Amino acid sequence: MKLMRLGAPGEERPAVLAHDGRTHDLSGITGDIDGHFLAGGGVERVRTALGSAALPVLDPTGMRVGAPVARPGKVVCIGLNYRDHAEETGAAVPARPVVFMKDPGTVVGPYDTVLIPRGSAKTDWEVELAVVIGRRARYLAGPSDAVGVIAGFAVSNDVSERAFQLELSHQWDLGKSCETFNPLGPWLVTADEVPDPQALGLRLAVNGVPRQNGTTGNMVFDVAYIVWYLSQYMVLEPGDVINTGTPAGVALGLPNTPYLRAGDTVELAIDELGSQRQTFENA
């Protein structure tokens, strides 16, 4: 299933895009798609309602697409998780996952405007596979247990300000947590529809020029390992989002490639998970 949220910011209504291409309103089942919905069997309720043709059809024409998960408790990110990305930035391939946090308030819709922060000279792009947690994960016994706690997957743009990230602090959070810096969606594609998260192509273009073209098969640490690893150090709650890293092709790693400026457009996509498009403006 492809779960989504439609409407103005703060007024989104839950919906599902069915296999027949029709969009159905989920307002009769849940008030929102959030951690409570995911933990409380919401996905199964939607599946049952779809099977019984009990959901009203919704016309999404002209409606804003919001982030498919409301109010994530945390956004956890994995850095340098593609071999080619580590190489292009001159970093060693890590022996353990590089973990940092991103302000969950950065999460916006997949077509929303992204703001270039004041004082920025190096705002950059990063197409990433996002994992959405569906069940509480605490000290999982091994990577094989990760499958049971993943609700689904989404496209994520881990927008980054490189000067803030690398020059102003020993930690990366300043360059990762600026306003609007995490477009997510358009859908939360349930895990049953993504049989192999390590076989997905990722692509990104800036102003129509291809910049990133990779595959999740090039991850240093795969999705199952990441979820297991994180559960050893923090409790993952339903609705939490994990950004799993980006392939080569970011401005930081491309000599003489300009960083993002007001008026630029970024388009990104992941196989089976949909596409995004953002225009960048000055804050």
Number of C-alpha atoms within 10 A of each C-alpha: 19 23 24 28 29 22 15 13 14 8 11 21 19 25 28 26 18 14 9 6 8 12 20 23 21 23 14 10 15 17 12 23 26 21 24 16 19 22 18 13 12 19 18 11 14 21 13 13 14 16 10 9 10 12 20 14 15 14 11 15 6 8 12 17 24 29 28 29 29 21 16 19 17 18 22 20 23 20 17 26 24 25 19 20 25 20 14 16 16 10 11 11 16 15 8 11 19 12 15 15 17 24 20 21 17 19 28 25 28 28 21 20 18 26 19 25 18 9 10 17 16 21 24 21 27 23 32 27 29 25 28 30 27 29 22 18 22 16 14 18 12 14 15 12 15 21 16 13 22 25 23 26 26 29 29 34 30 27 23 25 26 21 17 22 18 14 12 12 12 9 13 22 18 20 25 24 23 22 18 22 30 28 26 30 32 27 28 27 26 19 20 12 14 16 8 12 20 16 13 17 16 22 21 26 19 19 13 11 10 14 21 21 18 22 20 25 15 18 20 21 23 17 24 18 17 21 27 23 20 20 20 15 10 11 14 26 22 25 28 26 28 27 28 28 25 32 25 23 24 22 21 21 16 14 9 8 12 13 19 23 18 13 12 14 18 24 22 26 25 23 15 15 23 17 22 23 19 21 19 18 16 14 12
